[in-house]
Amino acid sequence: MELKKIFSRHQPNLGALEILKFIGPGLLVTVGFIDPGNWAANVAAGSSYGYSLLWMVTLSTIMLIFLQHNAAHLGIVTGLCLAEASSTYLPKWLSRAFLASAVLAAISTALAEVLGAAIGLNMLFKIPFPIGAFMTVATVMFVLFSNSYRRIEKYIIGFVSLIGLAFLYELSLVHLHWSEAFQGWVTPTIPRGALPIVMSVLGAVVMPHNIFLHSEIIQSRKWSHEGEAIIKKQLRYEFLDTMIAMAVGWAINSAMIIMAAAVFFHEGIKVSELSQAEATLRPLLGNASAIVFAIALLLAGFSSSVTAAMAGGSIFSGISSEPFDLKDPHSRLGVFITLIGAIILVFFLRDPFKGLIWSQIALSIQLPWTIFALIYLTSSAKVMGQYKNSLFNKIMLWIIAGIVAALNVMLLIYITM
């Protein structure tokens, strides 16, 4: 299968560099939560509320470590991704409804990624948004459906590094209030009117499609066929991979909010468009800063569009209890539905920035159902055997599910008031 070619199997060997062989799946998933939707949510959070919403990045990342590890756990032990496991072990009517909602979440994700890349193209080359969106989708499809992906995918982790370096450069140009930032990281508070932004930050970090994608990438390596010793070793090193990847994502997301707080909030500028952020950076920090911002946004949009399309294909093929395989019509159709759905939504958006924010809120609304399904499957002895969730893991996962569900109820109350 194509995915087996994309993500080659590993044969663990003893040695000082052994850990490096397991670093990869988590960093590929990291692309998804430093996407343009994160940019919009984080810039809105920092420009409107300063450092006060940094705690949501911390909380979301802690939740993400448990969830992504749990999804990878499922893939390693069963050899099934979350979508396949749902079709196999859940009642048919329930799995179909659940996976249909996950496909919609993947489309919502792709909307943010494609739109972000289009905004980056507009910033750099003044290309109109619809044309930029078509260019992005066409490029992503070419990359996925041709051998180009075998050359491109190894650069996706490099894109994460470049985006991180871009924000380090941005931060080096501004005066930071580290005491306020530290307080923001550890002090939960929801300023008046901030709940939609809080939920968009949650949806931007803890993304349903990433949970599906992580289990897909892991299961494609078929470590479950290698025996008990290999499974135990994979579980140990996978957690390290997840921790490293999530820490990178936490740092980059935090840097986005800190930069917005230091530049825009400090100047009393409430950002309502990413292009406005780029234009504002130019006079405040110089032309190079604005160009770096735009290039990093373009890289984030393109690379995360690729992973969002893969997630959509994986979820759709899982409805038929099939693994992701770009030679298979179900996987191809899932990719098409995800990307074409995103393009259609682009044409209905009057305000691209608000579209990015609400796309992330949509993810947070679907998220509890993905978490509930994941907990059920990974806590089942029928599914996981001796590797089912421990009591501690179940407690932590249900606490996370409760927090996410409670925040969604608060959002519903806020919207209807």
N, C-alpha and C positions, 0 to 999 in steps of 0.2 A: 504493500500500500504506500501511497505517496507520503503519508505522515511518518511512516517508518523510515523513509528515506530522509525526511526533513529532520526528525529527531532520532538519531542513531542510537542503538542500544549500547549500554555500558556493561562491561564485564569488570566488576570491582577487583582490584588487585591491592595487595598490601604495599605500602610505601608512603614516603613523606608527602607526596603530591596526590595521594588518593582523594582527599577532600575535594580538590579542584575538579575531579571528574563528575562530581555531583552538583556543582554549581552551574545552574543554567535554567531549568524550568521556572524557578521562582523569579529570576530576573526577566525572563520573557513575559511573565505575567505582570511584572512591575510596570511594563509599558502601558498597560491598561489603566493603572491608577495614577499616572502622571499625564493623562491625556488632556485635550482641550477643555473637556468638561470640568476637570480639576482646576485648570487655569481660570476659567470663568468663576467657579465657586470660590476659589481661594483669593482671587483678586477682589471679588465682591466682598468677601469676609474681611480682608485686610484694609481695603479702602473705606469701608463703612464702619467697621468696629475696631480698627487697630489690631492690637495683639490679643484681644480678649477671647477670640474664638480658636486660638491655637490648641486649646484643650481637646477640641473635637478631632483634630488630626491625631493627637496622642491616643485618645479613646478608640477612634476608628482603626488605627494601626494595630493596637492590642487585640481588638476583636478580629481583625483581618488575619493576624498570625494564627490564631486558633482555627479560624474557618478554612484558610488556605491549606494549613497542615492537615486538617481533617479531610479535605477534598483529595489531597495527594495521598493520604492514608488509604482512602477508598480505592484509588486507582492502583496503588502498589499491591494491595492485598487481593483484590478481586479480579484485576485485569479488566475492569469495566470503568468507563467514565461515569459521571453523575447522571447524564442523560440516559445511557444504556441501563444503568442500575435501576433508575426510576421506572423505565419501561418493563424491566424484568421482574421487579419485586413489588411495585405498587399496583393497585387495581387499574385496569385499562383506562376507565373513564377519568380517574384521578390523575394518572400519569400524563394523559393527553392534555387535560386542562392545565396542569402544572407546566409542562414543557411548552405549550402554546404561549403561556404568559412569559416564559423565559425567552422565547423567540422574539416577542415584542420588546422585552428588555434589551436584547441584543440589537434590535433595530434602533431603539432609543440611544443605545451606546454608540452605534455607528453614525447616527445623526450628529452627535457631538464631535466625533473624530473627523468625519468628512468636512463638517462645517469649520472646524478648527483649522484643518489644512487649507481650506479655501480662504479663510481669513488671513492665514500666513502668506498665501500667494498674493492676496490683494495688498497686504502691507508691503511686500517686497517688489511686486511687479505691476501693481494696479490692475490685476486681472479681476473682472467682475465675479461676485460670489457664485452664481449658478455655473459659470464656465469653470471656475476653480474647483467646484464640487464634482463636476463631470470629469475633469482631468484627474482628480484624486481617485475617484471610483474606477476609471479606466485603467489607471496605473496599478491600483491594488489588484484588480482582476487579472491584469497581465502578469503581475508578479506571482499570484497564486496559481494561475492556470498554465504557467510555462515553467521551464527549468530555471528561469531567472530567480525563483524563490530560493533555490539551493544556494545561489550566490548572495541573495539579499538577506536571508534570515540570520546569517552570522553577524551581520552589521546591526541588527535590531538592538542587541545588548549594548553595542557601541553608541547607539542613539541615546540610550538611557544615560550613559556617561556624559555625552555631549550636552544633554539637557541640564544635567546636574552642574557641569562646569559653567554653563551659561548663567545659571542663577548664582553661582559663586562669584562670577564676574559682576553681576548686577549688585550683589550685596556688598562687594568691595568698594562700590562707588558711593554708598550712602552711610549716614550715621545711624547706628543701631542702638536701641535701648534694650540691652540684653536682660536687665533686671525685669523689665515689663514683659519681655518675651518669655522668660522663665516662669513668671507668675501666670502668664496666659496658658502655658503648656500644662500646668498642674492644677489650675483653679477653674472648675466648671461654672460657667455662668452663661445665661441666655439673655442678652440685652433686649429691650422692648423692640418688637418688630423683626427680630433676628432669626426666628424659628425657620422660615423657608431657607435661609442661607445655611443654617445649621444642618438641615436635612439634605441640602444639596452637597455639602461637604461630606456628610455620611455616605450618600449615594455615589459620590465621586471617588471615594476611597474604597469602601466595601461594595464592590460591584458584582452583581449576580453572574454576569457572563464570565468574569474572571474565575469564579469558583468552578464553573463548568469547564473552562479552558484548562485550568491547572490539573484537574483530574484527567482530562483528555491527553494532555502532554505526558503525564506520568504513566497512564495505562498503555500508551502507545509503545512504551519500552518493554512491556511484557515481563516485568520483573517477577510477577506472580508465578511465572513458569519455572523460576530458577531454584525453587526450594526454600525451606524455612530459614536457613542461615542467611541467604541472600536477601530475603524479605526483611529480616530484622536489621540487617546492615543498611538497607535502603531507607527504612523508616528513620534510622538514626541520622543518616547524612542528609536526608530530605529535609528534616526539621532545621538543620543548620542552613541549608540553602534557602528555606523560607524565611528564617530569621534575618539573614543577610539582605535578602531582596526587600523585605518589608521595612527594614531599617533604612535602606536607600530611598525607598518611596516616602517614608516619614520625613527624612531630611529634605527632600526636594519639595514636597508639599508644604512643609513648614517654611522653607525658604521663599516660596511664592507669597504666603501670607505676610511674612516678615518684610519682604520687599515692598508689597503693597501698603503695609502699615507705615513703613519708614518714609516712603515717597509720597503716596497719595493721601493717606489719613493725616499725616503730619502737615501737609499743605492744604488740608480741607477740601480735597478733590474726591468726590464720590464717582467711581468709575462705573459706567453703564455699558461700555463696549470694550472689547479687547483692542480694537484699533485705536480707541481713545487712549488706552493705556500706553500703547506704542508711541502715539503722537505726543503724549504728555511727557514720556521719558526723554524724548529728543531734546527739548529745551532745558529740562532739569538736569539730565545726566550726560547729554551729548549724543551725537549721531550714532556712534558705535554701539551704545547701549540699546538704542531702538532697533538697530539691525540685528543684534544678537538675540533680542527678545523675539523678533519676527522669525528668524531662522529656527530657533528652538521650538517655537510654536508649530512651524511647518513640519519639523522632524517628529514632534509629538503626535501631530494629527495623522501623518502618513503611517508611522509605525503602529500606532494604536488602531488605525483603520484595518490594517492587515490582521491583527490579533482579534478584533471584533468580528470580522468576517469569518475567521476560523471558528470562533466560538459559536456564531450563528449556524454555520454548517454542521458543527459537532452536535448542537442541540437538536437540529432538525433531523439529522440522520439517526439520533438516539430515539426519536419517536418510533422509528421502525426497528429499534433494537440493533442498529448497525453502528460500527465504529466509523469515525471520520476518515474518509478516503476521497480525495479529490477526483479520482477516476470513477467514483460511484455517483449516479444521478441524484440520489437523495442529498449527499453532501454538497454537490454543485448547486442544487436547487436552494439549499439552505443559505449558501453564500450569496446567491443572486437575490433571494428574498431580503436578506439583511442589508445589502448594499443598495438595491433598488428602492427598498422601503425608505432608507435614509435619504436618498435623492429626492423622492416624492415629498417627504416632510420638509426638506429645505425650501421648496417652492411655496409652502404654506406659511413660512415664518416671516412675520413682519419685523420682528426684532431679533436678530441673530443671538445677541447676548442673553436675552431672556430665554430664548430657545435652548441655549446651552445650560442655563440654570435649571429650567424645568425638566430637561432631559435627565438630569442627575436626580431630581426629586422623584421622577418616575421610577428610576432604578431603586431608590430607597423604599418605594411602596411595594415593589415586587420582591425585594430582598427577604422579608420574613418567610415567604413561602419556600424560597430556596434553602434557607437555613433550617426550617422545619423538616424538609425532605432529607437534607444532609444528615441531621441529627438522627432521624428515624433509621436511615440506612446504615450509618456507621455504628449505631448502638445495637443493631440486630445481630444475634449470634448466627442466625440463618444466613445472613449476608457476609459477615466478617469473621465468623468462627471465633477462634481464641483472640483475635485482634480487635474485637469489638471495643467500643469506648469504655474506658475505666469510669468509675463513679466520679472522680474528680473532673475528667473531661466532660462528662455529661452535665455536671453541675455548671461548669464554666460555659458550655455551649448554650444551655438553657437560659443562663443569665444574659448572655449576648442576645439571644432571641427575644427575651423579655424587654431588654433595653430598646432594641430596634422596633418592636411592636408598640411599645409605649410612646416612642417618639413619633411614630406614624399616627397614632391616635391623637396626639397633641397637634400634629400638623392638620389632621382632618378637622379638629375643633377650631383651629386657627382660621382655616380657609372658609368654614361655614359661618363664622361669627360676623 
